[in-house]
Amino acid sequence: MSVTRRGVLNTLQGLAVLGLASKTGLLEAAAQSTELFAKGESFSDDYVLELARARAKKPFVEEKITLPPGLENLTYDQYRDIRFIPDKSIWKGQPHGFSFDLFHSGFYYTSPVDIFVVTDGEQAKLNYVPDLFTFGPLVQRPKGDVDLHYAGFRLRYPINSKDYNDEFCVFQGASYFRAIGKGHLYGLSARGLAIATGQPNGEEFPFFRSFWIRTPTPDAVSVVVWALLDSPSATGAYRFTIKPGAATQMDVEMTIFPRRDLEHVGIAPLTSMFLFDAMNHSAFDDYRPAVCDSDGLMMLTGAGEYLWRPLANPKTLQVSAFVDNSPGGFGLIQRKRRYGDFLDLEAKYEKRPSLWVEPIGDWGQGAVELYEIPSQREINDNIAAFWQPKQRPAKDGSASFVYRLYWCDEWPTDRKDFKAMARFSGGGLNFDQKQRLYVIDFQGTISNVVTQPNPQNGGVRLSFEVDVGSAEMSEFRAVLKRGQDKVSETWLYRWTKS
């Protein structure tokens, strides 16, 4: 739908309507601001589900936005020069405290994304309005009647103080989204779906084609977002119930409709960055002790065992699979929480959130898969993890999953067993180049200690040597026991020859 740029007077009138929508009803607001809101239509809870079901029966159609002169082939710096005007945030100033901004199309984001606002069973599309943005000196403002759609949105809520609406959640790019809790900085991301990750023919990246954001009630503590996913291999309907706080929580309800048999599909996929820490620091000439958004994969098995697998930056692609039945949860965790762990005044990796996935219902048999991709730069996300169900979603069928995401310091918070808080490696004590010494600090509270105590953290230190010989790879597993009872999580590690 093409639109005309408004004049100054119309701009001011439109701003008043943005704040009016949650008070007077969406359709009334749309009638007063026809440029921003399209004509309203009815909306029900199964609207997106039926849309995804119907779309899966049709061939996939790739769409791209034709960007006008001055906005095509934008560089990163040029794209950053297009900024949403904070005073124009939708719902700003409403009693519920939520608001959201829009992202402009361009740079990597050239697939059209449609965004709708839902109020009282009615939906209205947000038309493209360039007056919502400032265009800096590096870019040209679009001229004439154009419809550039949007590239995504960010949600705001006062999670750090009552005086400022912090951004706490972003949906932008393919099916990527990320969030933060109180005191966090953005770090790792989640995705709606992973298809063919690490496969020889290349990975497919499904994308969220449309979003529906429900206007919160005055006393709401969460915001609901529906999303329509599309790709050559599948469509999907998603409902996110997002509750910001010290640990921002997302309840995700998803149903996918495969266009073909999905031989390799990832449910609740996570994406992060790990460059180095004490285990592989020698490979990097860097003053910082560590550089990572996450330092380990944690898993709670269906049998109730906690697994901790430190992340690595290998020389070649490494894939690990942790087979399980009805897992209790998994996530990419950042355990390093002190400035001294990173010594980075700008990146502040100690403030990056962990992300824990808690399945709701029985997910059956499958495996948590971990992908570690070689990387020499911290700007590259080189870690992926997700649940691979044993029962693969089939063509013309459907598959549903429900789970909860916690963007947090660490999860769960009430564990009583030992956690592997630090680990180091180096040459063996006898200086034999074929031997490696591994040192692990387990942190916790114990009594009657019979192993080597660590007075620095009140925990236990475990160390062992391994003769690597001519092996190319070795898997290590360690757990602390008191008698026959486990008193720590299970530490896992894959050594690969450098």
N, C-alpha and C positions, 0 to 999 in steps of 0.2 A: 504494500500500500504506500503510495507516494504522499509526501507531506510538504508543506511550505514552511519555511522558517518564519517564526513569529517576530513581531516587532517588540520593542521594549515594553510597551504597555501590556501586550498579550503575555509576555514573559512573567511579569509581576502577577497578573491575574492567575496564570497557571500555577505559580508557586502557592497561592492561597488555596487552590483546589487540591493540590497534593496533600496538604495537611487536613483537608476536609473529608477525604475519601472514607476514612474509618469512622467518621461521625455521622455522615448523612447517607451512607450507602454508596456502593461503587457506581451504580448506574446513574445516580443523580450527579455524582462528581464527573462522570464521563460526559454527561450532557453539557456541563459547563466548561470542559476542557477537551474538546473533540480532537485536538491535536495530539495530546499525550495518550488518552485512553480511546481504544477502538470501541465499536458498538458491543455491548454486553451480550453474553449468551449464558444459558444455564450450565451448571457444573455439578457433578455428583462424585461421591468418593470412588466409584469405579470407572469414572470417565477416562482416565489415563490408561487403566488396565485394558479397557475395550479398544482404545486407540492403538495400543501396542499389539493386541491380538489381531486386529484388522490389518495393520501395517505389515505384520510378519507374513501374511498371505500374498503380499505383492513383492515384486523385485525391488531390491535396494536401489535408491536413486541418490547419487552424490550431488550435493548442491554447494556452490561457492558464491560468495558475494562479489559482485563487480564493483570494486572500489574506485572512486573518482580520482582524477589527477591530483597528485599531492598526498594521497593516502595509500596508494598502491606501493608494495615492496618497502614497507617501513622498516627501518632499523630498530633495534631495541631502544635506543635513546629517543628516537622520534616517537615511538609508540608511548613511551613514558611522558611525552610532552602533551599528551591528551589526557586531561584530568577531569573526573566528575566533580561538580561543584557541591561541596558538603552541605551547604544550606538548602540544596534541592533534594536531599535524601527523602525518599518516599516514606510516609508516616512520621517524619521527624516531629517531635514535640507532642506525640500522642501519649495517653496515660500508660499504655503497656510498655513503653520505653524502647520498643524495637523500631528499627528503620533499615532501609537498604539502599545501596548505591548501585549504579549500573556500570559495566565495562564497555568501552567502545570497541568496535571491530577493527581489525588490522593486525599487522605483524604476523604471528602464527595463527591468529584467530580470524579465519576467513570463512568458516562454516556458519551459516545463519542460525542464530539462536533466538527463539521467540520466548518472551517472558510475559506471563499473565498474572494479574492480581485477582484473587478470589475473595469475595465478600458475600455472605448470606446466600450461598448457593448460586452466585453469579460470577462469571469470569469475564475479564476484559483485557485484551492484549495491550501492552505498552508499545505504542508506536515509536519509531525512531525520531527523536527530537534533538538536534545538535545543540540547542540552547542549554541543555543539561550539562554541557562540557565546556571547558576552556581549551583552546588550541594554542599552544605555545609557538615560539618563533621557528621551531624546527619542522613544523607541519603546516599544511594549508587547511583552512576550514572548508568543509564541503559546500559547493555552490549548487543552487537550483533544487529541484524536487528529487530527492533520493531517499531510498529506504535501505539503510545499512544494518538494520536489525540491531542486535547487541551481541556481546561476546560472553556475557555471564553477569554475575552480581556478587556483592558482598553484604553480609548481614552485620548489623551493629546493635550493641546493647551495652549499658554501663556496667561492665564486669569488674573493672579495677577501681572506679570511683563513681559516685552518683552524679558527678558534674560533667561527665564526658561519655558519649556513646562510642565505645571502642569497637573496631571491627573485630569480629571473632570467628567468622566463617566465610569462605570464598568458594564459589563454584565457577570455574573458568578453565576451558581447554579440555577437549575430548570428554572423558567422564571423570576428570580429576576434581577433587575437592579437598579442602583442608580446613582445620579449625584449631583454636587455641583455648586454653583455660586461663584463669586468673594468673597474671604475672608471666605468661609465656610469650615467646616470639615464634612466628611461623617456622616450621621445620618440615617434617615429613608430610606426605599426602596419602589420601585414599583414592580409590577409583570405584566406579560403578561395577565394572566387569573387566576381566582380563581374558583375552583369547589368544591362544597359540604363543604364549610367552616362551622365549628361548627355543622356539622350533626352527628347523632348517629353512622353511619357506617364509619366515619372517612373522612378526607379531601383528595382529590386527588390533586397532584401537577404536572400540566403540565410543560414541559420543552422545552427550545429552543434547537432543535436538530442541526441546522445549521445557520450560519450567512453569509451574503454577505455585504462587506464593500466597498463602492464606492470610488475610488480615487478622491479627490477634485480637482477642477480646481485651477490654481494659485491664483485667486482672491476670492476663496470661503470663506464664513463666517460660513458655516455649513457643516456637514458631514452626508451622508445618509447611513443607515444600514437597510438591510432586514433581517428578521428572520423567520424560519420555526418552528412552535410550534407543539408539539405532546403529546398525552396522551391516555390512554385507552378510554376516552370519547369523544375526539375531536382532530382535527388538526386546525392549524391556520396560516395565512400569515400576517406578520407585516412589516410595513415600518416606520422607525424612521428618522425624519429629525431633527438633533440635532445641536443647535446653542449655543455655550458657551458664557458666559458674566456675568455681575453683577447678573442677574437672568438667569440661563441656561434654555433654552426653548427647548422643544421636541414636534414636531407634530407627532402624532401617528395615522396611518391608519391601521385598523385591520379587518380581515374577518375570522370568525371561521366556521368550518364545523363539526357539531356534529356527532359522531358515534352512539349516543343514545340521547334520549330526555334529555335535561339538566334542571332538575327541580330546581336546585339551582346553579346559576352561577354569578360570580362577574366580572363586567367590570371596568377597570381602578383601580385594587386593590392596596391599599397602606398598608404598614406594618411598625409599629413603636414600641417604647418602652415608657411606662409611669410607673414609680415606685411610686413616691410620690411627693407631694408639700405641701403647707400650709393646704390644705383641709384634708389630711390624714397623715400628718407627724408624728402624735403621735404613729402610728403603726410601726415606724422604728426608731431604735436607731442609728442615723446618724447625724454627725455634719453639713452636708450640708442642706440648706433650701429646695432644690428640686433636683430630679434626673429624667430627662426625655429627650427624643429626640423630643417629641411633647407634648404640654400641652392642646390642644383642637381640636375638630372637628368643622370646619366652613363650612357653606353651604349657597349658594345663591339660593333661591327657584325660581321656574318659575314665581311666582308672584312678585319677586323683593325684598323679605325679607331676610335679613341676619340673620342666626341662629348661635349662638355660644354655643357649648356644651363642657364644661371642661371635660377632660378625668379623669377616675378614675381607681383605682386598687382594684376591689371588692374582696369579700371573695369567691364568686362563679361566674361562667361565666355569663356575662350580655350581652344581645343582644338588640340593639335599632334600630328601623327602622323609617326613616323620609320620609314619603310618599310624592311624588311630581309628577308633570307633566312638562316635558321639563325643567329640572333644569338648572340654570345658572352656577353652579359650586359647587365644594366641595373640601375639602382638610384637611390634618392634619397639624396644624400650631404650630410653636414655637414662642410664643409672648415674652417670657422672653429673653432679649437681653443684660443683664448686668452681669458682672462677679459676682457681689454680689447676683444675683438670685440663683447661684449654689455653689460658693466658691470652685470650682473644677479646680485645675491647670492643671490636666492631661486630663480629659474628655472634658472640655470646652464646655459644653452643650449649652451655649449661642451662639455658632457658628454653631450649627446644622441647616440645611436648613428647611424651611417649604416647603410643596409640594401641589400645587393647581392644580386641574383638571378642565379644561374649555371645556365642550362639544361643538363640532362643528356640527351644524345641530340639528334637533329635535329628542331627545332621547325618546320622548313619556312618557308613564306612568311607574312608578316604584318606587323605594325607595333607598335612601342612607342607607346602613346598617353599623352599628358600632358594633364591637366585642371587649369586654374588658375581658381579661383573667387574673385570679389571678396570681401574680408573686411575688417572694421574692428576685429576683436577677436582676440586671440591664443588664446583658448580654442576657436576654431573650426578644425577641420581643413579646409583649403581646397585641398589639393593631392592629386591622385590620379594614379597611373601604373600601367600594366599592359601585358601582351602581348595583342594582339588577333589571333588566328590568321586567316589568309585563308580557310582551310577551316572553315566554321562547323559546330559540333556540331549534328547533326540529330535530330529526334524519333525515339524508339525505337532510337537508336544509342548509341554511347558514345565518349568521347574521353579519352585518358590523357596525362598530362604528368608528368615527373620533373624536379625542380630542387633546387638547394641555396641556402639563405639564409645570409648572413653578417651578423650584427649586430656592427658593428665601427667603428673610427675611420674607416678608409677602405679601399677595396678596388679593385684589388689593391695590394699593398704594395711590389711590386718594379718599378714602372714607371720607365723611364729618360727619358721625354720630358718636355716642359714641361707644367705644369698651370696653369690660370688660377686663381690664388689670391686675387685681388682685382680688383674692377672698380668704376668710378665713372662718373658721367655728370653733365653740367652744360651750361650755355650755351656756345656757340661762343666761340672766342678773340676774334672780332671783334664779340661781343655782339649778333649777329644772332639775333633770337628764333626764326627759322626753322631755325637750325642747332643741332645737338647735338654736344657733344664727348664721346667715349667713350674711357676710359682703362682698359687691362687690364694687370695685372701677371702675367706668366708666371714661374713659379718653376722653377728647374732648374739644372743645371751644364752650361756650354757653354765653348767656346774660340773664339778669333778672332771676337769679337763685332763685328758690323757694324751692328747696330741699337742703339737706346738702352738701355744697361745700367741695371739698378736696383741700386745699391749696398746697399740695405737688405736685400735677400734673395738677392743674388747671381744674379738672374735677368734677365729682359728685360721692358721696358715697351713696349707697343704702344698707340698712340693714333690716333684718326681722327675726322674730322668728317663729319657727314651732313646734307645739306640736306633736311629732311623735307618742305618745301613744303606742299602741301595733302593729302598722303597721310594715310590713317587708320591704316595699319599698314605696317611694313617688317620684313623678315627680314635679319639680319646673319649673316655667316659669316666667321671669321678663323682662320688657321693660320700658324704660323711654319715657314719652310723654310730649309734650308741648301743652296743650289743648287736641285736638283729634289727633294731629300729632305725629307720632313716631319720636324720635330723637336719638334712639340708636338701635343697633342690639338686637335681642331677645336672652336672656340668658336662657339656658336650663340646668337642672341638675337632675340627678337621685340619690336620697339618698337610700342606702341600709343598713339594720341593720347589725351591725358588730358582 
